[in-house]
Amino acid sequence: MSKIAPELPANGRSQLQVSGEIPVPVLINWLSISAVPLLAFFASRSVEQGEHLAAGLLIAFAILMTINLLIYAAFRHKTFQRRAFIGLTTTVFIYVSVSALENGSAIIWLFAYPPIIFYISDARFGVGACLFGFTGVTLLFFSPLADQLLNLPYSTSFRITMVVALGFEMITCYILDQSRRRSKLGLLALAREFEYAAKHDTLTGLANRREALAQLEVEYERYLRTNRPFAVLLADIDLFKSVNDTHGHHVGDELIVLVANTLHEEARKLDTTARWGGEEYLVLLPETNADGAVQIANRIREAIAEKAVMVAQTAVHCTASIGVASIEGAESVDKLLQHADEALYRAKALGRNRVCMYQIDGPA
Ligand SMILES: Nc1nc2c(ncn2[C@@H]2O[C@H](COP(=O)(O)OP(=O)(O)OP(=O)(O)O)[C@@H](O)[C@H]2O)c(=O)[nH]1
């Protein structure tokens, strides 16, 4: 007998955030705030060295970074912020590589690009950007055309070391990024499993008592706001002890799962079905008045009576008694549960396999 399939949320994507991780927009803001004075500093040095075009371009990059910061502060548009930042930084790094600023030493800033790009974009984009950057630098250093056009001041040994070190760094960043993403997915999966275990009953897969109480509180708050009624059913398998005594605990367990599955099948999508205790269940019926709840309870009761567990080719049937109470006339969740319990007690007292509605004048 299979229990109800766990309703785990869809697999976490790497863009989801784990507590403690720096959010991408925050990192971009900090990087931009750090980059603006750096760009201004190198612009001022370019002015000193008489490189006015370079100074103008560096100031333009600083202004664009600031505009991106301000746009994000005003509109909080994460995708725009990220794309604009990637576009700007890529352009800055390309410019720094081809312009040989600071007597050619500025190209060393290229080493900052791989870790940033892997952190703020997905892995595929990170790989693409790094391949593009690596190919670009290789062509820049080793194509005769680039040498003719740009007349770069780098020695051969610097070029070889730079390309090998950059390739090494990119591969290392990729490996570390993959490891980070995998452990993040593992953590998210673990968190989902813990959350599921905290809210569900292990044997049946139904909501557990704690989750049912939480849902009842939510429904009660909604009732106070909207005045739309809801109801609860407390269902209890009849003479269950004799099933255990006659056929053993494992058959009793199978019966508990069978009844849980039946409740799940018969309840509506918006209802909450929970294992309330040993062989007792609670069904929370939102948007349902007393008459509607009695109808659903009878449907469930009939469905349970039709099901059976097979033990050595013998069908073991069971029935259930159900107490019904509506929030109308109950001033709290506790009272509602008390009313449902009293109605269940009456259903048992009247001979079992029946549905009883709580009556305001008390149980008969
Ligand atoms: N197999 C199994 N038995 C359980 C589980 N939880 C509770 N029980 C048993 O369920 C039985 C409940 O028996 P009672 O409370 O006397 O009620 P009953 O025999 O169903 O009789 P009525 O409720 O009066 O119809 C006890 O024997 C418990 O040991 C469980 O998870 N698995």
The ligand as a Tripos MOL2 file, in Angstrom:
@<TRIPOS>MOLECULE
LIG
   32    34     1     0     0
SMALL
NO_CHARGES

@<TRIPOS>ATOM
      1 N1         -1.2590   -0.6390   13.6450 N.pl3     1 LIG1
      2 C1         -1.3340    0.5380   14.2510 C.ar      1 LIG1
      3 N2         -2.1470    0.6500   15.3260 N.ar      1 LIG1
      4 C2         -2.2390    1.8360   15.9330 C.ar      1 LIG1
      5 C3         -1.5100    2.9610   15.4900 C.ar      1 LIG1
      6 N3         -1.8260    4.0000   16.2880 N.ar      1 LIG1
      7 C4         -2.7100    3.5550   17.1970 C.ar      1 LIG1
      8 N4         -2.9820    2.2380   16.9850 N.ar      1 LIG1
      9 C5         -3.8660    1.3680   17.7130 C.3       1 LIG1
     10 O1         -5.2100    1.7730   17.4810 O.3       1 LIG1
     11 C6         -6.0070    1.2300   18.5280 C.3       1 LIG1
     12 C7         -7.1090    2.2040   18.8860 C.3       1 LIG1
     13 O2         -7.9950    1.5320   19.7050 O.3       1 LIG1
     14 P1         -9.1130    2.2300   20.5320 P.3       1 LIG1
     15 O3         -8.7680    3.6520   20.8210 O.co2     1 LIG1
     16 O4         -9.4360    1.3510   21.6990 O.co2     1 LIG1
     17 O5        -10.3380    2.2880   19.5740 O.3       1 LIG1
     18 P2        -10.9990    1.2790   18.6090 P.3       1 LIG1
     19 O6        -10.5830   -0.1270   18.8330 O.co2     1 LIG1
     20 O7        -10.7640    1.7900   17.2220 O.co2     1 LIG1
     21 O8        -12.4990    1.4140   18.9740 O.3       1 LIG1
     22 P3        -13.5030    2.6130   18.6750 P.3       1 LIG1
     23 O9        -12.6470    3.8320   18.3960 O.co2     1 LIG1
     24 O10       -14.2900    2.7820   19.9050 O.co2     1 LIG1
     25 O11       -14.2870    2.2190   17.4960 O.co2     1 LIG1
     26 C8         -5.0600    0.9270   19.6840 C.3       1 LIG1
     27 O12        -4.9960   -0.4670   19.8470 O.3       1 LIG1
     28 C9         -3.7120    1.4570   19.2230 C.3       1 LIG1
     29 O13        -2.6530    0.6630   19.6580 O.3       1 LIG1
     30 C10        -0.6370    2.7710   14.3740 C.ar      1 LIG1
     31 O14         0.0410    3.6820   13.9180 O.2       1 LIG1
     32 N5         -0.5970    1.5480   13.7930 N.ar      1 LIG1
@<TRIPOS>BOND
     1     1     2 1
     2     2     3 ar
     3     2    32 ar
     4     3     4 ar
     5     4     5 ar
     6     4     8 ar
     7     5     6 ar
     8     5    30 ar
     9     6     7 ar
    10     7     8 ar
    11     8     9 1
    12     9    10 1
    13     9    28 1
    14    10    11 1
    15    11    12 1
    16    11    26 1
    17    12    13 1
    18    13    14 1
    19    14    15 2
    20    14    16 1
    21    14    17 1
    22    17    18 1
    23    18    19 2
    24    18    20 1
    25    18    21 1
    26    21    22 1
    27    22    23 2
    28    22    24 1
    29    22    25 1
    30    26    27 1
    31    26    28 1
    32    28    29 1
    33    30    31 2
    34    30    32 ar
@<TRIPOS>SUBSTRUCTURE
     1 LIG1         1 GROUP 0 **** ****
